[in-house]
Amino acid sequence: MAGTTHTVTNQAPPLVQYDVFGADRALVEAVERHLAPEVLDEGLSELSGLGRTVGSAQVQEWGVLANEHPPRLRTHDRYGHRIDEVEFHPSWHRLLGKGVSAGLTAAWGRPGGHVRRAAAFHLWTQVEAGNGCPLSMTHAAVPALRAEPELAAVWEPRLTSTVYDPALRSPGRKPGALFGMGMTEKQGGSDVRANRTAARPLSEDGAYELTGHKWFCSAPMSDAFLVLAQAPGGLTCFLVPRVLEDGTRNVFLIQRLKDKLGNRSNASAEVEFAGTWARRVGEEGRGVRTIIGMVAATRLDCVLGSAGLMRQAVAQAVHHCTYREAFGGRLADKPLMRNVLADLALESEAATALALRLAAAYDDGGEQERALLRIAVPAAKYWVTKRCAPVAVEAAECLGGNGYVEESGMPRLVRESPLNSIWEGAGNVQALDVLRALGREPGALDAYLREVGQARGADHRLDGAIKNLLTELADLEGAEGRARRLVERLALVLQGSLLVRYAPPQVADAFCAARLGGDAGSAFGTLPSTPALASVVERARPVS
């Protein structure tokens, strides 16, 4: 019959118009676990509202448009005046406004603020990861600014505001502000102590003049930036505003925007300082110590962002396979596809559980929790962000050829998936940071062992992994060459401990068998095949 070839059958419906938070059982349970009873109902209500926003067709379309129309640099206006502005598609501003109003920069000092924000960041990454950069930088700038209480008193209310104001004007006239960061230079990369940007004191009140070139400046359209520069007393942290209090533009020369693999909606730039006004943050010569609080917070956001991307990739794969039929039945019911989906679901749930546990440690703020973060954040940043890319690629394969087509959304997830492993210190930097903590801060290892030890005796494979880990930790002589292996084990044991304590038995059993017991191959879909895998997949299925 004419036209029958145009009848669409056996295609999954769009995964839209649903509560992305409520459909993520692992995330909901983590929030319920870590939020105090007095703020739990409010937190769940807020997150459910944000989940519906993330799942809406309109907001998802904004994410598509923001990436299809990347930012453009305008160095000069029509008359030849230097302006150094970045133009964005309206969808970018809509998304960023939603993120700010949802409290993604307002965790500090709020009851359960870090857990609530972490869950929200996990959700927001799933609709559009690019605008997570300015949201993350703004959130993370607060602990660094607190090294200079006078500055913090002025800027913190602006950073934690829920009002988004994209206009470039003096800070005092803005109801809310965004922050960026500039540490990396051409000759140094992660070795920030090799920075050559020079800072010349202008007055005794902390004003300086900067001259130099930053190879990577995150979110160059922001209202202010934390940067590192060489002052007379050594490497120092500075605050660089885009617009000065009198309304004049600071010298902030954007040389070019980076043409990146992914993260296309977000601008990353090379910038030059040439007599740029800056305010010192903290003491001269203690720049790394001052800015490290910002770095630690952004590293946690890398974990959260990767966990969010993994969750979205897995949700899309499970959704597709739930509706797609082949060889006489649903793909999700085929034993081999079920094994693949369950394996992906394990990786996603382990990442979510670990990320929210670290956010809860920030909320606690006690000495033991701070010590745990010293090892757990770089270990999680190393491992979770590295798992994101293979998860995204395998999830795309679950859609077959459809997953290789832009309209599916999977290619954008694949392009985005390596980013968090590179940003804020790549894998080797994280591994070496863990080694430093092990060598210099014995309290950090004690806190870690107390944490994982809470699950001892519950699973023999976890017990064996802890025993083997202790053997490795007993001899750190010449450990640099095996640092990645050691940090991987630290992360996996911590994930296993969390799942054994809190996840359903079938999830914990499959994870311990595959990740700690060695009962799996190198690719996804090589789990021990048991009937319990069906419930693992069902737990990961988004409800549309």
N, C-alpha and C positions, 0 to 999 in steps of 0.2 A: 504494500500500500504506500502511496506517495507520502513522504514526510515522516515515515516511521523512524528513519535514521536520526531524526532530530528530537525524538522523545528521550528525555533524560531519565535514566533509571540507575539504580545501584550506586548512587553518589551520596556521601554523607551530607546532611544539612549543615549550614553554617553554625559554628559554635559561638552564638551570640545570645544576648538578652537573658543572661543568667547571673547569679551571684557567684563570682569567681572565688570569693572568700568562703562562703558556705559550702561550695562544692569541693573544697580542698580539706579533706578530713584531717590530714597530718598537720596542716597549718592551724586549723581551728583547735585541735587538741593541744597543740603547743601553746597557743594563747591561753587557753583555759588552765593549762598547767602552771604557767608562769605569772599570770596576772593575779594580784591580790583580790579577794572576794569583794571588797568594797568598790573596786573599779571595774570588775569583770563585766557586768551587764552593760555598762556604758561603753566599754571597749569593744565588746562583741557587736553592739549596735552600730557603732561608728564604722567598724571594719566591714560589716555586712552592707552598709550603705555605700562604702567605697567599692566593695566587691561588685555591686550592681552597676556602679558607674564604669568600672573597668570592663565589665561584660557587655555594656551597651554597644549597639551597632554604631552609634554616633562617635563615641570616644575611640573605638577601634579604628574607625575611618580617619579620625584625626591622626592617629599614629601612622597610618599608611601615608597620608598626605605629607606629614612632617618629614618623612624619609624620602618621598618622591620629589620633594622640593627642598633640597638642602640649603643651608645658610650661604649667603653671599657677602663678600667683603667689599665695603665702599671706603676706600682710603681718602677720597676727596669729594667735596660737593661740586655742583655744576660750575661754581665760580673759581674753583681751584684751591679752596681752603681745605686744609687737612682735617678730616673728621674721624677717621678710624672707627667706623661703625660696622656692625654685623647685622644684616637684614635677615629676618626669619619669616617663614610662611606663617600666616595667622594661626594655623593649627598648632604650631609650636607654642605660641603664647597661650592658647587655650589650655593646652596640656600642662604647661608650667604653672598657670594660674590655678588649675585644679589641684596640682600637687602641693603647692604652697598652702592653699586653703584647707587641704586635708591634713595639715600638720606635719608634713614631711621634713620641716626644718624646726619643729617646735617640741622636741623631746625633752630638752634639759629642764629639770626642776618640776616636771609633771609626774604625778603618781603613776607608776607603770609606764612612763613615757617612752622608754627605749623599746620595750616589748611591743607596745602599740605601734610605734613608728616603724619598727622592724617588720612587723606583719604588713603594714601599709606599704612600705618600700618593696617588699616581696611581691605584693599585688601590682603596684604601679609599674614595676619593671616589665610586667607581662603585657602591658598595653603598648609601652614605648620606652625603650631603655635609655635613649639619648638624653632626655631631660632629667634622668636620674643623676647626671653629673653635676649640674649646678645645685640641685637639691641636696646632694651628698656633701659637696664642698661647703655649702652654707651651714648645714647642720654640724659639720665637723670643725668649723672654724671656732666655735664657741670655746672649747677647752683651751685652745691655743691663746685666744684673746684674754682669757682669765689670768694669764701670766702678767698682764698689765691691767690691774683693776679699773683704772681710770678709763681706759679704752673700752673695756668690757661693759662698763656702765653705760657708755654711749651707744655702742654697736649691738650689744646682745638683744635689746628689745626689737631692733630692726630685723635682726637675723631670725628671731623666733616668731616674728609676726606671721599672721595667716593672710596677709594682704600682698598680692603680687603687683608691683609697679614697674613696668619695663622701661620707663623713661629715664634718660640720662640727665640727672640734675643733682644739685647739691644734696648730700646725705640728710641734712637737717630738714629738707622739704619732702622726704620720702617716708611713707607709712611702713614700708618694708624694703629690705635690701637682700641682694644675693652676693655671695662671695665665690671667688675663684682661687686658684693656686698657681704659683710659678716657681718651681724648684730646679727643673732639669735644664741643663745647658749642653751645647754641642759637644764639648770636650769631656763632659763628666758622666752624663746619663745618671744612673742610680748612685754614682759616687758624688753626692752633692757637695762634699768637702772640696771637690775640684772646681767649684763655682768661681767665676772670675768677675761677676758683677760687683762693681765697687760702690760703697756707701760712704759719702762724705758728710760729716756732721755739719749742720747749719746752725744749731742753737743748743742750749742746754736742756731744753724741754723735750728732747727726743726726736726733733725734726732732722731729716737727712736728705741728701740728694743722691739719687741712684744713676749709675751709668753702666749699661750692659745689655745683654741679649739673652732672652730665654727661649730655648729650643722648643719647649712645650709649655704652653700656658693654657690651663683648663678654663673653659667657659669665659672667653674674653669679653663677652658682653656684660659681665657682672659689674656690680657697683664698687667693689673693692677686691683686693687680692692679698693673700699672704705670700710673701716671697722671701728667698734667702739671698743675702749679699754679704760681701766681705767688708766689714767695718774695721776701723783701726784696731779694735780688740778681738777681731776674728769673725768667723761666720755668724751672722746675726739674722734674726727674723724681723721682717718689716711689714707694715700695712700700707698698701698703695691704693688710694682711692682713684676712681676714674674721673670724678668731678670734685674739685676742691670746694671748701665751704663757701667761698665767695661766688660760686657758680661757674668759674672758669674751668676749662678742661685741663686735667693733668696731662703731662707728656707721656703718652701711652701709644706707641707707634706699632700698629699691627702690620707686620711685614707680609704675612700670607696665612691662609687657612690650610691646615693639613688635609690632604686628599686621602681619606682613611678607607680601610677595607670595609668596616661596618660603622655603626654609631653615626650614620650619615646625617641624622637630624641635628646633631650637636656640633658646635664649633670648637675646634682645638687649633691653637694659633702659635706662630712665632711672634714674639713681641720684643721691641727694643725700648730701653730706658735711656733717655738722653737729657739729664738734668731733671729727672722725675722726682717729685716731692714724695717723701715717705715718712712714716712714723715708726719708730722702733717699738717692737713688741718683746718684752723681756730684756735681759741683760745682753750687752755686747759679748760676742764669743760663745753664746749659749743658744744659737739659732736652732740647731738640730733638736736639742732638748725641749725648746719652746714649741716647735712645730710638730713634735712627735705625737702629741695628743690628737692633733688633726689627722695625722697619718694613720694612727691606730683606728680612729673612727671611720675613715674612708676605707680602710682595709676590711673592716666588718661589713661595710656596704658592698664591697666587691663580693663577699661571701653571700650576702643577701641577694644581690643582683643576679649572681649565677644560680642560686637556688630558685629564684623566680623564673629565670629563663628556662631552667630544666623543667620546672613544673608546667610551664606553658607548653613546652615541646611534648612532654609526656601526655598532657591533657589532650592535645591535638591528635597525637598518635592513637591513644585509647579511644577517643571519640570517633575517629575515622574507622578504626577496626571494629567498633561496635556496630556500625551501620553497613560497612562494606561486606559484600558476600563474594565468596570465591570457592570453587570446588565443592559446591553443595552445602555451604553453611557460612555463618558469620566468621570473618577473619579472627575476631577476638576469641572464638571458641576453638580454633585450630591449635593443637598442642604446641607446635613450634612457635607460632606467632604469640601465643599466650606466654611462652617462656621469655620471648624478647620483651614483651610489654611489662611483665612482672619484674624483669631485671632492671629495666629503665625506671620503673616505679620505685624500686628499692633505692636506687641512687638518688632520686628526687626526694624521697622521704627522709633519708639519712642527712641530706644537705639541709633540709628545712629544720629538722630537729636540732642539728648542731648550731645553725645560725640563730635560732630563737633562744637557745640556751646561752649563747654568748651575749645576746641582748639583755637577757635577764640578769647576767652578771654585772652589766653596766648599771642596771637599776638598783641592784643590791649595794654596790659601791664599797663593800667591806674589804678588809685587807686580804682575806683568802680569795675572794672573787677577783680582786685586782691582780693577784698573783696568778690565778688561773688564766686570765686574759693574756698575760704576758707570753705564755706559750701557746695557748689555744687559738688566739687570733691569727698569728702568722701561720700556724699549722693548718688551720681551716682555710685561710686565704690560699695557701699553697695547693691544698688537695681539692677543695670544692671547685675552685675556679678552673683547675685542670680537667676535672671531670665534665665540665659543662659542654665543651666542644664535642667529644664523642657521643654524649647523650643527644645533643641536638642533631648530629648527623644521622645517628641510628633512628631517631624518631622521624626524621624526614624520610628515611628509607621505608618506614612502615606505611607511608602514603604512596609508595611506588613512584611512578613518574609524576603524579600530582604533587608530590612533595618537592620536586625540583622546579616547579613553576612558581613564579613570583606571587601569583594570586593566592596561593595557599598560605602565604605568610611564613612558611618554613625556611626559605632561603634567607630572610631577614634574621631569623633566629640563629641560623648557622653562621652568618657573617658576624653577628654580635657575640657569639659564644666564646671566642678566644680572648676578648678584650679584657675582662676582669683579671685574667691571669697575668696580663702585661702591665696594666695600670697599677700604680701605687707599689711598685717593686715587683719585678717578675719572680719566677719560681726560685732561682738561686738566691735572690735577696731574702726571700721569706725563709728558706731553709737555713741560711747563715744566721738570720735573726733568731731562730729557734736555738741554734747552737750557742749563740751568745747568752741567751736566757738560761740555758742549762748550765753553762760554765760560770756565770756571774751571779745568778739569783736562785739559790737552792730552794727558796720558798716557792718558786714557780713550779718546780717539779713536784714538790710535796703536795701542792694544791691540785695539780693534775692527777697524781696518783690517788689522792683522796676521792676525787670525782669519779674516776673510772672504777675505783675499788668498791663503790656502792653497788655494783652489779656482780661482784665476785660470787661464784658458786651457783649462778643462775644458768650459765651455759658453759659447757666444757671447752668449746672452741674459743670463747672469749677468755676464759681462764688461761688457756694455753697461749693465746696471743699476748696477754699481759705478762706472763712468765717470760716469753721470748723477748718482749720489749725491755723488761728489766735487765735481761742479760746484755742486750745491746747498749743500754744506758750505763751499764757498769763500767764500760770501757769507751771513753770518748777520745782517747788518744788517736790522733790522725783521723778524726771523724768527718772532716770536711768532704772527703771524697765519697762518703756514703751518706751524706746529710739528707739527700732527697729520699732515700730509702727509709731512713729513720723517721723523718717528718711524716711521710706517708703512713707509716705504722702508728705514729702518735695520733694522727687524725682518724684512721680507721678504728682503732681501739676505742677512742672517745665516741665515735658514732655508734659502734657496736654496743657500748655501755648504755648509751641513751636509748637505743631501740630495745635492748633487752629489758630495760626498766619501764619503758613507756609505750612502746608500739604493740600492736596485736601479736600474739605468739607466732603466727605464720610469717609475718614480716621479719621479726627478729630472728627466727630460725633460718629463713632463707638468706638473710644478710650474713649471719655468722657462718653459715655453711660456705657461702661463695666468697666472702671478702676476708674472713679470718681463718676458715678451715681449709681453704684451698680446693674446695669441691666445685670448681667452675673453670671454664676456659678463659682465654684472653678477650674474646669478643662478648658482646651482650647476647643473651639468649642461650647461655650455656649453664644455666642453673640446674641443680638436681631436679628432675621432672617429678613433681608430686601433685596430687589433687589440690593442695593448698594454694597453688599458684593462681587458681581462678579467683580466690578471694583477695589476693594481693592486687590483681588487675582491677577487680570490682571496686576496691577501696580507692584506687587512683582515678576511677572514671568520673569525669565532670558531668554534672547533672544539667541538662539544657532544657 
